[in-house]
Amino acid sequence: MKELFTFPTDELLQENEVVVSISLNSESNSFETEANQIQFQNLLKEAKVKLCDKYDEKYCDSLLEKVEGLRDNTDFWRKMTESVVIYITPEEVYYYRLSVPVHNGTVVSDQAYILPLISNFQYVSYYHLLCLNHDKFSLFNGRGSNVQEIELPEEAPTTLTKALGDELTGGALNVADYAGGAGTGMFHGHNEKSNEVEIDQVNYFRAVDKYVFDNFSKPTELPLVLFALPENIADFEKISKNEFLDDTRVEASPAQLSVNQIQDKTSEVVNEIVNKRYQKLVDRYEETTPEYKLGAQYGDLAMASIQGKIDTLLLEDHYQVHGRIDENGQFHEGTETNIYVNQLVHNVLKTNGKVYVLETASMPSDTGIAALLRF
């Protein structure tokens, strides 16, 4: 099984002989795993029924065997977030841990059912949050406004003294706080070697930068968000060689803050970003002239998606159309659900368009589906 952190990805946009998509909403906290395990088992049974409508039982069993041990993998279920989406293909099993609720269900098709992922990634992607003080750091996984501390190994340079050891030039450090707040003071070496203290901090920040890049940013390609005092942010940005360091930042001292307090402050920044990006989307929709818009014109939408005309697709949450798109971009009405809209989303993403899933009250159009065209 392979956990995915970014979206869209080639793994999910490619067509397969068959993909079993399982969406599971968490009904319990991370320490009460049984309810989620039972839910998963029931969804597997549902998936097998749908799969065996198209394939013989031996093939169905061989495909679902890929997740046979997941039901009893308590470590997997203890790490449960708001929801999880699992994709079973003949070659591999992929999964996402999401920070948004989804509807429990299964879809069997030649494409991954990616609609549950859209709202999770449409404004803010997964990221790493680096909580940085002058002499220590901690690292968090960020999913929307939710953060979870990463347990770092013993060899991680979590403190200045651990990172520099014998290379520490400025002596032991004191922090004198003239403003009355923890972790916001001026540096003083016991021997007043202020220049050497500055050298130590630069060397420490370089060690942190290299460690985070090598072990987290490079393998996952996730944005790195800094949570630090403005002066520490400025100093870190000067020396950083991490290409994934993001412009988003939380300007505050993480020293003495609990995980909940760190999450609250991060959430304020994330929510501000989400609101700005949503408003920008609405403004763009309203400023676009009618000839560059499509509403619930399913045939026109299907053809435009194949031709790469759709720059932005807006969908009302849970919006569905009965039918499918054929290989020539023609829309055919039918009894199928979960197919047309998913095909449309795949086509738009494959041509570098953007897709947003919005609540009814947030839709800028009076139809449940709308597209902004490139040409």
C-alpha positions in Angstrom: 0.0 0.0 0.0 1.2 3.5 -0.8 0.0 6.6 0.9 -0.4 9.6 -1.5 0.0 13.2 -0.3 -0.5 15.3 -3.4 -3.3 15.6 -5.8 -3.9 15.3 -8.7 -1.4 12.5 -9.4 -0.6 10.4 -12.4 -1.4 7.2 -10.4 -5.0 8.3 -10.1 -5.6 10.0 -13.5 -4.5 7.0 -15.5 -7.1 4.5 -16.7 -6.9 0.9 -15.5 -8.7 -2.3 -16.3 -10.5 -1.8 -13.1 -10.3 0.4 -10.0 -12.1 -0.2 -6.7 -12.6 3.1 -4.9 -13.6 3.0 -1.2 -14.5 6.1 0.7 -14.8 5.7 4.5 -15.8 8.4 7.0 -14.4 8.1 10.5 -17.1 7.5 13.2 -14.8 7.4 16.1 -11.6 8.9 17.5 -8.2 7.5 16.7 -8.1 5.3 19.7 -11.4 3.5 19.1 -10.7 1.6 16.0 -13.3 -1.1 16.0 -16.1 0.9 14.4 -13.9 1.9 11.5 -12.6 -1.6 11.0 -16.2 -2.9 10.8 -17.2 -0.2 8.4 -14.3 -1.1 6.2 -15.2 -4.8 6.2 -18.8 -3.9 5.2 -17.6 -1.7 2.4 -15.3 -4.5 1.1 -18.3 -6.8 0.9 -20.2 -4.1 -1.0 -17.3 -3.7 -3.4 -17.1 -7.4 -4.0 -20.8 -7.5 -5.0 -20.2 -4.7 -7.5 -17.0 -6.2 -8.7 -18.5 -9.7 -9.3 -21.2 -8.1 -11.4 -18.5 -7.5 -14.0 -15.8 -10.2 -13.3 -15.6 -13.8 -12.1 -15.3 -14.4 -8.4 -11.7 -15.7 -8.7 -10.6 -12.4 -10.2 -12.6 -10.4 -7.6 -11.0 -12.3 -4.7 -7.5 -11.8 -6.2 -8.0 -8.1 -6.4 -9.5 -7.6 -2.9 -6.8 -9.8 -1.4 -4.5 -6.8 -1.8 -6.2 -5.2 1.3 -7.0 -8.4 3.1 -4.7 -7.6 6.1 -5.9 -4.0 6.4 -9.0 -4.9 8.4 -6.9 -6.1 11.3 -4.1 -3.5 10.9 -4.8 -1.6 14.2 -1.9 0.8 13.6 -3.5 2.0 10.3 -6.9 2.6 12.0 -5.3 4.3 15.0 -3.9 7.0 12.7 -7.4 7.6 11.2 -8.1 11.2 10.3 -11.5 12.7 9.4 -11.8 10.2 6.5 -9.8 7.9 4.3 -10.1 7.0 0.6 -8.6 3.8 -0.7 -8.0 2.9 -4.4 -7.4 -0.8 -5.3 -5.9 -1.4 -8.8 -4.5 -4.6 -10.3 -1.0 -3.2 -9.7 -1.1 -1.3 -6.5 -3.2 0.0 -3.6 -3.2 3.8 -2.9 -4.8 5.7 -0.1 -5.3 9.2 1.2 -5.9 10.4 4.8 -8.3 13.4 4.5 -9.2 16.2 6.7 -12.8 16.5 5.4 -15.8 14.2 5.8 -16.8 12.0 2.9 -19.8 9.7 2.2 -19.2 6.0 2.8 -19.4 4.1 -0.4 -17.7 2.1 -3.1 -17.3 2.7 -6.9 -16.1 0.1 -9.4 -14.9 1.6 -12.7 -12.0 1.9 -15.0 -11.2 5.2 -13.4 -10.5 6.1 -9.8 -13.4 7.9 -8.2 -11.7 11.1 -7.2 -14.6 13.4 -6.3 -14.1 12.8 -2.5 -10.6 14.3 -2.8 -11.5 17.6 -4.5 -12.7 19.5 -1.4 -9.8 18.3 0.6 -7.2 19.8 -1.8 -9.0 22.6 -3.6 -7.7 25.6 -1.6 -5.0 24.2 0.7 -2.9 21.1 0.0 -1.2 18.9 2.5 1.9 20.6 4.0 4.6 20.3 6.6 4.6 22.8 9.4 8.0 23.7 10.8 7.8 25.2 14.3 11.1 27.0 14.6 12.7 28.6 17.6 16.3 29.9 17.7 17.5 26.8 19.4 15.0 24.0 18.7 12.3 22.9 16.3 9.4 20.5 15.9 7.6 19.3 12.8 3.9 18.7 12.0 1.9 17.1 9.3 -0.7 19.7 8.1 -4.0 18.7 6.5 -6.1 21.8 6.1 -6.4 23.5 9.5 -5.6 20.2 11.3 -2.0 19.5 12.4 -0.4 16.4 13.9 3.1 16.4 15.4 5.6 14.1 13.8 7.6 11.9 16.1 11.2 12.5 15.0 14.0 10.0 15.5 16.7 10.5 18.2 19.2 11.5 15.6 17.1 14.5 14.3 18.7 17.9 15.1 15.8 19.0 17.2 18.0 21.2 19.4 20.9 23.5 18.7 23.2 21.7 21.1 22.3 18.3 19.7 22.8 19.5 16.1 26.1 21.3 16.6 27.7 19.4 19.5 31.4 20.0 19.5 31.0 22.6 16.7 29.1 24.9 19.0 31.2 28.1 19.1 29.3 30.6 21.1 29.1 28.8 24.5 25.9 27.9 26.2 23.1 30.2 25.4 20.8 32.3 27.5 17.7 34.1 26.2 16.9 37.3 28.1 13.3 38.3 27.4 12.8 42.0 27.7 9.2 41.9 26.5 7.9 39.5 29.1 7.1 36.6 26.7 8.7 33.2 26.4 11.0 32.6 23.5 11.1 36.2 22.2 14.3 37.5 23.7 17.8 38.7 22.9 20.7 36.3 22.6 23.6 36.3 25.2 26.4 33.9 25.4 27.8 33.3 28.9 31.0 34.7 27.5 29.2 37.4 25.4 30.5 36.1 22.1 27.5 37.5 20.2 29.1 37.0 16.8 29.8 33.4 17.6 26.2 33.0 18.8 24.9 34.3 15.5 27.2 31.9 13.7 25.8 29.0 15.8 22.3 30.0 14.9 23.0 30.2 11.2 24.7 26.8 11.3 21.8 25.4 13.3 19.2 26.7 10.8 21.3 25.2 8.0 21.2 21.8 9.8 17.5 22.0 10.3 16.9 23.1 6.7 19.0 20.1 5.3 17.4 17.6 7.7 13.8 18.6 6.8 14.5 18.8 3.1 16.2 15.4 2.9 13.8 13.5 5.1 10.4 15.2 4.5 10.2 17.8 1.7 12.2 15.9 -0.9 10.4 12.5 -0.5 6.9 14.0 -0.3 7.3 17.2 -2.4 4.9 18.9 0.1 5.0 22.6 0.8 6.9 23.6 4.0 5.2 26.3 6.1 7.2 28.2 8.7 5.7 28.9 12.2 8.2 31.3 13.9 8.9 34.8 14.9 9.4 37.2 12.0 13.1 37.6 12.7 13.6 33.8 12.7 11.5 33.5 9.5 13.7 36.1 7.8 17.0 34.4 9.0 15.8 30.9 8.0 14.6 32.1 4.5 18.1 33.6 3.9 19.9 30.3 4.3 17.2 27.8 3.2 17.9 25.8 0.1 14.6 24.0 0.4 12.7 24.5 -2.9 9.4 23.5 -1.2 9.6 26.4 1.3 6.2 28.1 0.9 5.3 31.8 1.1 2.6 31.0 3.6 3.8 31.6 7.2 2.5 31.8 10.7 4.3 34.7 12.4 4.3 33.9 16.1 6.6 32.2 18.6 5.8 28.4 18.9 7.8 28.3 22.2 5.7 27.2 25.1 2.6 26.5 22.9 0.7 23.3 23.2 -0.2 21.3 20.1 -3.8 22.7 20.3 -2.6 26.2 20.5 -0.3 25.6 17.5 -3.2 24.2 15.6 -5.4 27.2 16.5 -2.9 29.7 15.3 -2.3 27.7 12.1 -6.0 27.4 11.5 -6.4 31.2 11.5 -3.9 31.5 8.7 -5.3 28.6 6.7 -8.9 29.9 7.0 -7.8 33.3 5.9 -6.1 31.7 2.8 -9.2 29.6 2.1 -11.5 32.7 2.3 -9.3 34.7 0.0 -9.1 32.0 -2.6 -12.8 31.3 -2.5 -13.6 35.0 -2.9 -11.1 35.2 -5.8 -12.9 32.3 -7.5 -16.3 34.0 -7.1 -15.0 37.3 -8.4 -13.6 35.6 -11.4 -16.8 33.7 -12.1 -18.8 37.0 -11.9 -16.4 38.9 -14.1 -16.4 36.2 -16.9 -18.6 37.0 -19.8 -21.4 34.6 -20.8 -19.7 33.2 -23.9 -16.9 31.8 -21.7 -19.3 30.0 -19.3 -21.2 26.8 -19.5 -24.0 25.6 -17.1 -25.9 22.3 -17.0 -25.3 21.6 -20.7 -24.0 18.1 -20.3 -23.1 17.5 -24.0 -21.3 20.8 -24.3 -19.4 20.2 -21.0 -18.4 16.7 -22.1 -17.0 17.9 -25.5 -15.3 20.9 -23.9 -13.6 18.7 -21.3 -12.2 16.4 -24.0 -11.0 19.4 -26.1 -9.2 21.0 -23.1 -11.4 24.1 -23.2 -12.4 24.0 -19.5 -10.1 26.1 -17.3 -12.3 25.9 -14.1 -15.1 23.5 -13.2 -17.5 24.3 -10.3 -19.6 21.5 -8.8 -22.2 21.6 -6.1 -21.5 19.0 -3.5 -23.0 15.6 -4.3 -24.0 16.8 -7.8 -24.6 13.8 -10.1 -25.7 13.2 -13.6 -27.1 9.9 -15.0 -25.0 8.9 -17.9 -21.5 8.8 -19.2 -19.0 10.3 -21.7 -17.8 8.1 -24.5 -14.3 8.1 -26.0 -15.3 10.7 -28.6 -16.5 13.2 -25.9 -20.2 12.5 -26.5 -22.6 12.5 -23.6 -25.0 9.5 -23.4 -27.9 9.5 -20.9 -28.2 6.3 -18.9 -28.8 4.8 -15.5 -25.3 5.0 -14.2 -24.5 7.4 -11.3 -21.0 8.4 -10.1 -19.7 8.1 -13.7 -20.3 11.3 -15.8 -19.2 13.9 -13.2 -16.1 11.8 -12.3 -15.2 11.4 -16.0 -15.6 15.2 -16.4 -13.3 15.9 -13.5 -10.7 13.5 -14.8 -10.8 15.2 -18.2 -10.5 18.7 -16.7 -7.5 17.7 -14.5 -5.7 15.9 -17.3 -5.8 19.2 -19.3 -4.5 21.2 -16.3 -7.8 22.7 -15.4 -9.0 23.3 -11.8 -12.0 21.7 -10.1 -13.9 23.0 -7.0 -16.7 21.3 -5.0 -18.8 23.8 -3.2 -21.8 23.8 -0.8 -25.1 24.9 -2.4 -25.0 28.3 -0.7 -21.5 28.9 -1.9 -22.1 28.2 -5.6 -21.8 31.4 -7.6 -24.1 30.0 -10.3 -27.7 29.1 -10.0 -27.0 25.6 -11.5 -25.3 22.8 -9.7 -22.5 22.7 -12.3 -20.7 25.4 -14.1 -17.5 25.8 -16.2 -15.3 28.7 -17.1 -13.7 28.3 -20.5 -10.3 29.0 -21.9 -11.5 29.7 -25.4 
